[in-house]
Amino acid sequence: MTATTMPFAAPTALPSEWRDYFALTKPRVMSLVVFTGLCGLLAAPGHINPVLGFTAVLCIAIGAGGAGALNQWWEADLDARMKRTAQRPVPQGRMPRSNARDFGVALAVASVLLMGLAVNTLAAAILAVSILYYAVVYTIWLKPRTPQNIVIGGGAGAFPPLIGWVAVTGHITLMPVLLFAIIFMWTPPHFWALALFVKSDYAKAGVPMMPVVKGEASTRRQILAYAVILFLVGLAPWWVGGAGAIYGVAALILSGVFVALCFPVALRRAEEGDRMKPEKRLFAYSVLYLFALFTALVADRLILGPGLAA
Amino acid sequence: MTPEEQEALKRARRGRNVALGLLLLGVIVLFYAITLVKFGHH
């Protein structure tokens, strides 16, 4: 179904408030994006003026908000079929669909222009790529077509620390690429844990999530496989000398717990009326994991100084 | 449109206008600060 034939282009029933526009930016997703972007910026070697640093993080946030609005413009019909997303402004009829699109484009363009003018061109270019990656590659192209949607689409969420880092240094080195890889490998177990306990919702909406297409057993095995890769990638900044002992020890413990929590998820099968406790626990921990790991990275940088291979 | 709906519409519009006004103010302050930093370098 194309955007123009979807049923939510109908006249709106209720006037939209500023809160509806705020909701379009997916504020909860944005908090993780802002946090990892800020950590990339703080962990990078070198100095950035605080005003420009603030502007860089603001641009990452606005860009993510724009991508979120474009996602809600495109997926209005899908959102209406899922309990978790049915309350969003467009499926609720609180604003015309085209408003979400226009708002998204405006935010995306403004964020890239501001990043380019105030910070640097490379950071602006990566920000533009990340927005297009999320809005086009993930939302429009992959999500409705392949159960690998989360794996490849996870790249969109992996950009913020890279952008934050490049905002300071002006060039791409191994360390920001490793930070990108950490979030890239973290995304599949994080989302599939969620998909396991909201499986029926995704199935109803016709989204080819891994548990729906390949089955639960395969998804559970893949969660563990990605967690093991994440364990190795998480330690890589320490191994290559880009981060010190504070980060190394934190990564070892945090990633170890992550893998440990994946084992019960990988080895079990959901029974009828299962409350999916191990999956919910893994999902909750995965969010904490990312916050804690990036906090350790910044603490390491601030206390021990920049790594040798940063 | 009922008086209640009209009132809701008015309230929503006022809220949006205030939010937009604050946003514009924020942009002005930000651009002012960025300009000071950029000129400070030269």
Interface residues (C-beta under 8 A of the other chain):
Chain A: L14 P15 S16 E17 W18 R19 Y21 N49 V51 L52 T55 L58 L117 A118
Chain B: A8 L9 A12 R13 G15 R16 V18 A19 L20 L30 A33 I34 L36 V37 K38
